[in-house]
Amino acid sequence: DALIERGWKCIGLDLSPPGSARIRVIQCDLNEGFPVRSEAFDLVTAGEVIEHMIDEGMFLQECHRVLKKGGTLILTTPNLAFSANRLLLLVGKSPLFVTAPYHYHFHTLQTITQLVQECGFHVEKVVSSHVLYSRRRHWSGWVFERLGDLLPAFGAHLIVYARKP
C-alpha cells in the first residue's frame, strides 16, 4: 500500500483470490505463464515464489518477458546453505525448508545467481535477510541482519536484485 500512496501502479499475480482492495490482482497459476503483455513493467518482485515453481527457468523467462528494458527483478528464496542449516547438517538433522512438500527447488547463493543470469538477467547484488536470527527474535538481531548483507551465502533468505539489459 505504501507504493500506491507514492503513485505506483501495482498489479499482483496470485493463485489465491485478491487480498487487498487497493491492489489489482489477476488470479492465475504462475506455472502456466503470466497473463500480461510483454514489457509491461518496470519492476517485478517475487518474494518466496521461485522455490514453488515447477519450472523455475520458465518462471524467470516470464519475469524477463514482462519487464521493460532496464527493468528490475527482485526475488527472494530460502537459502539451503543458511548458517543454521549448516549446523543442523553437522549434527545429522535435516536442513530447514527442505521438508516442505510445496518446495520444488532449493538454492544457495551460487545456484540462484547462476540461474538468474542464465535467464538473461544481470545480477546487480545479492544480500540476505539475516545470518542466525533477526530483530523479530531479539533486539540484538540487527547485528545478524547486517551480517546477512555482508555474508549472504550464510543468510536465511537470499534477496536477488537483477536487471534486464
Contacts in CASP RR format, 6 or more apart in sequence:
PFRMAT RR
TARGET T0000
AUTHOR 0000-0000-0000
METHOD contacts of the structure
MODEL  1
DALIERGWKCIGLDLSPPGSARIRVIQCDLNEGFPVRSEAFDLVTAGEVI
EHMIDEGMFLQECHRVLKKGGTLILTTPNLAFSANRLLLLVGKSPLFVTA
PYHYHFHTLQTITQLVQECGFHVEKVVSSHVLYSRRRHWSGWVFERLGDL
LPAFGAHLIVYARKP
1 20 0 8 1.000
1 22 0 8 1.000
1 23 0 8 1.000
3 10 0 8 1.000
4 10 0 8 1.000
4 22 0 8 1.000
4 23 0 8 1.000
10 23 0 8 1.000
10 24 0 8 1.000
11 23 0 8 1.000
11 24 0 8 1.000
11 25 0 8 1.000
11 26 0 8 1.000
11 36 0 8 1.000
11 41 0 8 1.000
12 23 0 8 1.000
12 24 0 8 1.000
12 25 0 8 1.000
12 26 0 8 1.000
13 25 0 8 1.000
13 26 0 8 1.000
13 28 0 8 1.000
13 30 0 8 1.000
13 34 0 8 1.000
13 35 0 8 1.000
13 36 0 8 1.000
14 25 0 8 1.000
14 26 0 8 1.000
14 27 0 8 1.000
14 28 0 8 1.000
15 27 0 8 1.000
15 28 0 8 1.000
15 29 0 8 1.000
15 30 0 8 1.000
16 27 0 8 1.000
17 25 0 8 1.000
17 27 0 8 1.000
18 24 0 8 1.000
18 25 0 8 1.000
18 27 0 8 1.000
19 25 0 8 1.000
26 35 0 8 1.000
26 36 0 8 1.000
28 34 0 8 1.000
28 35 0 8 1.000
30 49 0 8 1.000
30 53 0 8 1.000
30 59 0 8 1.000
30 62 0 8 1.000
31 53 0 8 1.000
31 54 0 8 1.000
31 55 0 8 1.000
31 58 0 8 1.000
31 59 0 8 1.000
33 58 0 8 1.000
33 59 0 8 1.000
33 62 0 8 1.000
34 62 0 8 1.000
34 63 0 8 1.000
34 65 0 8 1.000
34 66 0 8 1.000
36 66 0 8 1.000
37 66 0 8 1.000
38 65 0 8 1.000
38 66 0 8 1.000
39 65 0 8 1.000
39 66 0 8 1.000
39 67 0 8 1.000
39 68 0 8 1.000
39 69 0 8 1.000
40 66 0 8 1.000
40 68 0 8 1.000
41 66 0 8 1.000
41 67 0 8 1.000
41 68 0 8 1.000
41 71 0 8 1.000
42 67 0 8 1.000
42 68 0 8 1.000
42 71 0 8 1.000
42 72 0 8 1.000
43 67 0 8 1.000
43 71 0 8 1.000
43 72 0 8 1.000
43 73 0 8 1.000
43 74 0 8 1.000
44 63 0 8 1.000
44 66 0 8 1.000
44 67 0 8 1.000
44 72 0 8 1.000
44 73 0 8 1.000
44 74 0 8 1.000
45 73 0 8 1.000
45 74 0 8 1.000
45 75 0 8 1.000
46 59 0 8 1.000
46 63 0 8 1.000
46 73 0 8 1.000
46 74 0 8 1.000
46 75 0 8 1.000
46 76 0 8 1.000
47 74 0 8 1.000
47 75 0 8 1.000
47 76 0 8 1.000
47 77 0 8 1.000
48 76 0 8 1.000
48 77 0 8 1.000
48 78 0 8 1.000
48 157 0 8 1.000
49 59 0 8 1.000
49 75 0 8 1.000
49 77 0 8 1.000
50 56 0 8 1.000
50 59 0 8 1.000
50 60 0 8 1.000
50 75 0 8 1.000
50 77 0 8 1.000
50 105 0 8 1.000
50 107 0 8 1.000
50 112 0 8 1.000
51 77 0 8 1.000
51 78 0 8 1.000
51 97 0 8 1.000
51 103 0 8 1.000
51 104 0 8 1.000
51 105 0 8 1.000
51 106 0 8 1.000
51 107 0 8 1.000
52 102 0 8 1.000
52 103 0 8 1.000
52 104 0 8 1.000
53 59 0 8 1.000
53 104 0 8 1.000
53 105 0 8 1.000
54 104 0 8 1.000
56 104 0 8 1.000
56 105 0 8 1.000
56 115 0 8 1.000
57 115 0 8 1.000
57 118 0 8 1.000
57 119 0 8 1.000
60 73 0 8 1.000
60 115 0 8 1.000
60 116 0 8 1.000
60 119 0 8 1.000
60 121 0 8 1.000
61 119 0 8 1.000
63 73 0 8 1.000
63 75 0 8 1.000
63 119 0 8 1.000
64 73 0 8 1.000
64 119 0 8 1.000
64 120 0 8 1.000
64 121 0 8 1.000
64 164 0 8 1.000
67 73 0 8 1.000
67 164 0 8 1.000
68 164 0 8 1.000
69 164 0 8 1.000
69 165 0 8 1.000
70 163 0 8 1.000
70 164 0 8 1.000
70 165 0 8 1.000
71 163 0 8 1.000
71 164 0 8 1.000
72 161 0 8 1.000
72 162 0 8 1.000
72 163 0 8 1.000
72 164 0 8 1.000
73 116 0 8 1.000
73 121 0 8 1.000
73 160 0 8 1.000
73 161 0 8 1.000
73 162 0 8 1.000
73 163 0 8 1.000
73 164 0 8 1.000
74 159 0 8 1.000
74 160 0 8 1.000
74 161 0 8 1.000
74 162 0 8 1.000
75 112 0 8 1.000
75 116 0 8 1.000
75 159 0 8 1.000
75 160 0 8 1.000
75 162 0 8 1.000
76 129 0 8 1.000
76 157 0 8 1.000
76 158 0 8 1.000
76 159 0 8 1.000
76 160 0 8 1.000
77 107 0 8 1.000
77 112 0 8 1.000
77 157 0 8 1.000
77 158 0 8 1.000
77 160 0 8 1.000
78 96 0 8 1.000
78 97 0 8 1.000
78 103 0 8 1.000
78 106 0 8 1.000
78 107 0 8 1.000
78 156 0 8 1.000
78 157 0 8 1.000
78 158 0 8 1.000
79 85 0 8 1.000
79 107 0 8 1.000
79 108 0 8 1.000
79 109 0 8 1.000
79 128 0 8 1.000
79 152 0 8 1.000
79 153 0 8 1.000
79 154 0 8 1.000
79 155 0 8 1.000
79 156 0 8 1.000
79 157 0 8 1.000
79 158 0 8 1.000
80 95 0 8 1.000
80 97 0 8 1.000
80 98 0 8 1.000
80 106 0 8 1.000
80 107 0 8 1.000
80 108 0 8 1.000
81 108 0 8 1.000
81 109 0 8 1.000
81 153 0 8 1.000
81 154 0 8 1.000
81 155 0 8 1.000
82 95 0 8 1.000
82 96 0 8 1.000
82 97 0 8 1.000
82 154 0 8 1.000
82 155 0 8 1.000
82 156 0 8 1.000
83 131 0 8 1.000
83 132 0 8 1.000
83 154 0 8 1.000
83 155 0 8 1.000
84 96 0 8 1.000
84 132 0 8 1.000
84 156 0 8 1.000
85 95 0 8 1.000
85 96 0 8 1.000
85 97 0 8 1.000
86 154 0 8 1.000
88 94 0 8 1.000
88 95 0 8 1.000
88 96 0 8 1.000
89 95 0 8 1.000
97 103 0 8 1.000
97 106 0 8 1.000
98 106 0 8 1.000
107 115 0 8 1.000
107 158 0 8 1.000
108 153 0 8 1.000
109 126 0 8 1.000
109 152 0 8 1.000
109 153 0 8 1.000
109 158 0 8 1.000
110 153 0 8 1.000
112 126 0 8 1.000
112 158 0 8 1.000
112 160 0 8 1.000
113 123 0 8 1.000
113 126 0 8 1.000
113 160 0 8 1.000
116 123 0 8 1.000
116 160 0 8 1.000
116 162 0 8 1.000
117 123 0 8 1.000
120 164 0 8 1.000
120 165 0 8 1.000
121 162 0 8 1.000
121 163 0 8 1.000
121 164 0 8 1.000
121 165 0 8 1.000
122 162 0 8 1.000
122 163 0 8 1.000
122 164 0 8 1.000
122 165 0 8 1.000
123 160 0 8 1.000
123 161 0 8 1.000
123 162 0 8 1.000
124 161 0 8 1.000
124 162 0 8 1.000
124 163 0 8 1.000
125 161 0 8 1.000
126 152 0 8 1.000
126 158 0 8 1.000
126 159 0 8 1.000
126 160 0 8 1.000
126 161 0 8 1.000
127 148 0 8 1.000
127 149 0 8 1.000
127 152 0 8 1.000
127 158 0 8 1.000
127 159 0 8 1.000
127 161 0 8 1.000
128 148 0 8 1.000
128 149 0 8 1.000
128 151 0 8 1.000
128 152 0 8 1.000
128 154 0 8 1.000
128 155 0 8 1.000
128 156 0 8 1.000
128 157 0 8 1.000
128 158 0 8 1.000
128 159 0 8 1.000
129 145 0 8 1.000
129 148 0 8 1.000
129 155 0 8 1.000
129 156 0 8 1.000
129 157 0 8 1.000
129 159 0 8 1.000
130 141 0 8 1.000
130 144 0 8 1.000
130 145 0 8 1.000
130 147 0 8 1.000
130 148 0 8 1.000
130 155 0 8 1.000
130 156 0 8 1.000
131 144 0 8 1.000
131 147 0 8 1.000
131 148 0 8 1.000
131 151 0 8 1.000
131 154 0 8 1.000
131 155 0 8 1.000
131 156 0 8 1.000
132 141 0 8 1.000
132 144 0 8 1.000
132 147 0 8 1.000
133 141 0 8 1.000
133 144 0 8 1.000
134 141 0 8 1.000
134 144 0 8 1.000
134 145 0 8 1.000
134 156 0 8 1.000
135 141 0 8 1.000
135 142 0 8 1.000
135 145 0 8 1.000
147 154 0 8 1.000
147 155 0 8 1.000
148 154 0 8 1.000
148 155 0 8 1.000
152 158 0 8 1.000
152 159 0 8 1.000
END
